[in-house]
Amino acid sequence: MTENAYYTQDVHGPYELYEIEALQLEEGGTLRGCQLAYASFGELNAAKDNAILIPTWYSGTSKIIEDVYIGEGRALDPSKYFIVVVNQIGNGLSSSPHNTPPPGGMGNFPRVRIGDDVRAQHQLVTEKFGLDSLALVVGGSMGAQQTYEWAVRYPDMVKRAAPVAGTAKNTAHDHLFTETLVDAITSDPGFNKGFYASPADVREGLLRHAKMWAVMGWSTEFFQQERHKALGFSSMDDFIVNFMNAYFSVMDPNNLLCMAWKWQRGDVSRHVGGDLRAALGRVTAKTFVMPMSTDMFFPPADCEAEWRLIPDAEFRPIQTIDGHLALFGADPEALGQLDAHLTELLAMKV
């Protein structure tokens, strides 16, 4: 275990912990003492039919979801809905490499898949809250991967689904790009096969990782229009150092690697022998597929190809120049579009 002041209630709270205990993993290992960190908003109604589940994305926590997407008068309104934001395994709040005691933590943390997250989340919402249906599952990026997994694995439970800026099966291109993020971290001599004393030992690797995110996470239009200046940064160096690097440098490298491994291998077709059409054909939720128009991780064309395989789905791209990282909420027009689509989806009879 390593101490890290970033992954605390002071920074990301309030959140609660739910004990899963020994989670049997799809790769064959066991995550002992598994805990899910979650935050809830609003009240569950008597019929228990107003619950919304939001899984987190790579590096994200329940706090950023709360700050950017949840609020009265928004689509995700806690005065109307009972909203549960679940932190994915490996994100630093739920069980993760940095907070798992030896011998199973750090570089020995087991391989976890998207399906493991969703099975654990299913245990949380059924056992803790007694839910047998979810009015909506919505998530961005890796949250979208988990949304698809929910809709395919538990079709009778998910009434509406909104995968945002993510795919049901990761592409070869995105797998390769994510590999460069992994290499940026693991090639740092301070990484020490995952047994460093502090994230500061992997400073150079985390900086390279942050620069790669800057290149692909935003968009060419973002750079052409010098959007970094509109966000309050005087130069590109200022933006890289004081936004991108500042964001990632406080995180635990093993945690990032745990999530990257899952991200690379997100694939709902594993349920049906690799047949993506058959897997997405199992979805019974009313589904809005919502890519970001300038996303270079999950381009609209990749999302559109999957949308065509989903029964009763609509394709609702979000127009933005902020690329994949429009998820961060810096583009109010993108947030407005997302809110409008989610409001419409939640109003639909299912």
Residue pairs with C-beta under 8 A, 6 or more apart in sequence:
1 98
1 99
1 100
1 101
1 102
1 105
1 106
2 98
2 106
2 196
2 197
2 198
2 199
2 252
4 92
4 98
4 199
4 250
4 252
5 11
6 92
6 250
6 251
6 252
7 92
7 93
7 96
7 98
7 99
7 252
9 15
11 63
12 61
12 62
12 63
12 93
13 39
13 63
14 39
15 37
15 38
15 39
15 61
15 62
15 63
15 87
15 93
16 37
16 38
16 39
16 40
17 35
17 36
17 37
18 35
18 36
18 37
18 38
18 124
18 128
19 33
19 34
19 35
20 31
20 34
20 35
20 36
20 95
20 120
20 123
20 124
21 32
21 33
21 34
22 30
22 31
22 32
22 33
22 34
23 30
23 31
23 34
23 116
23 119
23 120
24 30
25 31
25 110
25 111
25 112
25 113
25 116
26 113
26 115
26 116
27 110
27 111
27 112
27 113
29 110
29 111
30 110
31 89
31 95
31 100
31 104
31 110
31 112
31 116
32 104
33 95
33 100
33 101
34 89
34 94
34 95
34 120
35 94
35 95
36 86
36 87
36 89
36 94
36 95
36 120
36 121
36 124
37 61
37 62
37 86
37 87
37 93
37 94
38 62
38 84
38 85
38 86
38 87
38 124
39 62
39 63
39 66
39 84
39 85
40 82
40 83
40 84
40 85
41 66
41 70
41 78
41 82
41 83
41 85
42 50
42 77
42 78
42 79
42 80
42 81
42 82
42 83
43 82
44 50
44 51
44 82
44 129
44 131
45 82
48 129
48 130
48 131
48 132
48 133
49 133
49 135
50 80
50 81
50 82
50 135
51 81
51 82
51 83
51 84
51 125
51 129
51 131
51 133
51 134
51 135
52 76
52 81
52 82
52 83
52 84
52 134
52 135
52 136
52 137
52 138
53 84
53 86
53 121
53 125
53 134
53 136
53 137
53 138
53 150
54 65
54 69
54 76
54 83
54 84
54 85
54 86
54 137
54 138
54 139
54 143
55 85
55 86
55 88
55 117
55 118
55 121
55 137
55 139
55 142
55 143
55 146
55 147
56 62
56 65
56 85
56 86
56 87
56 88
56 91
56 139
56 142
56 143
57 139
57 140
57 141
57 142
57 143
57 327
58 141
58 142
58 256
58 259
58 260
58 263
59 91
59 247
59 248
59 251
59 256
59 259
60 91
60 141
60 143
60 327
61 87
61 91
61 92
61 93
62 85
62 86
62 87
62 93
64 328
65 85
66 85
67 329
68 327
68 328
68 329
68 335
69 76
69 329
69 335
69 338
70 76
70 77
70 78
70 83
70 85
71 77
71 78
72 78
72 79
74 339
75 338
75 339
75 340
75 341
75 342
75 343
75 346
76 83
76 138
76 342
81 135
81 136
81 346
82 129
84 124
84 125
84 129
86 94
86 121
86 124
87 93
87 94
88 94
88 117
88 142
88 143
88 146
88 259
88 262
89 95
89 96
89 112
89 116
89 117
89 120
89 258
90 96
90 97
90 109
90 112
90 255
90 258
90 259
90 262
91 255
91 259
92 98
92 99
92 251
92 252
92 255
96 109
96 252
96 254
96 255
96 258
97 105
97 106
97 107
97 109
97 194
97 252
97 254
97 255
97 257
97 258
98 105
98 106
98 252
98 254
98 255
99 105
100 106
100 109
102 108
104 110
106 194
106 195
106 254
107 193
107 194
107 195
107 254
108 194
109 194
109 254
109 258
111 261
112 258
112 261
112 262
113 262
113 265
114 142
114 145
114 146
114 149
114 262
114 265
114 266
115 149
115 153
115 270
117 146
117 149
117 262
118 146
118 149
118 150
118 153
118 154
119 153
121 146
121 150
122 150
122 153
122 154
122 157
125 131
125 134
126 132
131 157
132 157
133 157
133 158
133 159
134 150
134 157
134 158
134 159
135 159
135 160
135 346
136 159
136 160
136 161
136 162
136 342
136 345
136 346
137 146
137 147
137 150
137 151
137 158
137 160
137 161
137 162
137 285
138 147
138 161
138 162
138 163
138 164
138 342
139 145
139 146
139 147
139 162
139 163
139 164
139 166
140 164
140 165
140 166
140 327
141 164
141 165
141 166
141 297
141 298
141 324
141 327
142 166
142 259
142 262
142 263
142 266
143 164
143 166
144 163
144 164
144 165
144 166
144 167
144 298
145 163
145 166
145 167
145 168
145 170
145 262
145 263
145 266
147 161
147 162
147 163
147 166
148 161
148 163
148 166
148 167
148 168
148 266
148 268
148 280
149 266
149 268
150 157
150 158
150 161
151 158
151 161
151 282
151 283
151 284
151 285
151 287
152 168
152 268
152 271
152 279
152 280
152 282
152 283
153 268
153 271
155 282
155 283
155 284
155 285
156 284
158 283
158 284
158 285
159 285
159 286
159 350
160 285
160 286
160 287
160 288
160 345
160 346
160 348
160 350
161 283
161 285
161 286
161 287
161 288
162 287
162 288
162 290
162 341
162 342
162 345
163 287
163 289
163 290
163 303
164 290
164 291
164 292
164 318
164 327
164 338
165 290
165 291
165 292
165 295
165 297
165 298
165 318
165 324
165 326
165 327
166 266
166 298
166 303
167 174
167 266
167 298
167 302
167 303
167 306
168 266
168 267
168 268
168 269
168 276
168 279
168 280
168 306
169 266
169 267
169 268
169 269
169 276
169 306
170 263
170 264
170 265
170 266
170 267
171 302
174 264
174 297
174 298
175 264
175 265
177 216
177 297
178 260
178 263
178 264
179 264
180 212
181 209
181 212
181 213
181 256
181 260
182 257
182 260
182 261
184 205
184 208
184 209
184 212
185 191
185 202
185 205
185 206
185 208
185 209
185 253
185 256
185 257
186 205
186 257
187 205
188 201
188 202
188 203
188 204
188 205
188 206
188 208
190 196
190 201
190 202
190 203
190 204
190 205
191 201
191 202
191 205
191 253
192 201
194 253
194 254
194 257
196 202
196 253
199 206
199 249
199 250
199 251
199 252
199 253
202 253
203 249
205 253
206 245
206 248
206 249
206 251
206 253
207 245
207 249
209 248
209 256
210 240
210 244
210 245
210 247
210 248
210 249
211 240
211 244
211 245
213 244
213 248
213 325
214 239
214 240
214 244
216 296
216 297
216 323
216 324
217 296
217 297
217 323
217 324
217 325
218 227
218 322
218 323
218 324
218 325
219 294
219 295
219 296
219 321
219 322
219 323
220 294
221 294
221 321
221 323
222 228
222 294
222 321
222 322
222 323
225 321
227 321
227 322
228 235
228 236
228 238
228 239
228 243
231 239
231 243
231 330
233 239
233 242
233 243
248 256
268 276
268 279
268 280
269 275
269 276
269 278
269 279
270 279
271 279
271 282
272 278
272 279
272 282
276 306
276 309
277 309
280 306
280 309
280 310
281 309
281 310
281 311
283 310
283 311
283 313
284 311
284 312
285 350
286 312
286 313
286 345
286 348
286 350
287 307
287 310
287 312
287 313
287 314
288 313
288 314
288 316
288 341
288 342
288 344
288 345
289 303
289 304
289 306
289 307
289 310
289 313
289 314
289 315
289 316
290 303
290 316
290 317
290 318
290 338
290 341
291 298
291 299
291 300
291 302
291 303
291 304
291 317
291 318
292 298
292 300
292 317
292 318
292 320
292 322
292 323
292 324
292 326
292 327
292 334
293 300
293 317
293 318
293 319
293 320
294 320
294 321
294 322
294 323
294 326
295 323
295 324
295 326
296 323
296 324
297 324
298 324
300 317
303 315
303 317
304 315
307 313
307 314
307 315
316 341
318 326
318 334
318 337
318 338
318 341
319 333
319 334
319 337
320 326
320 331
320 333
320 334
321 331
322 328
322 330
322 331
322 334
326 334
329 335
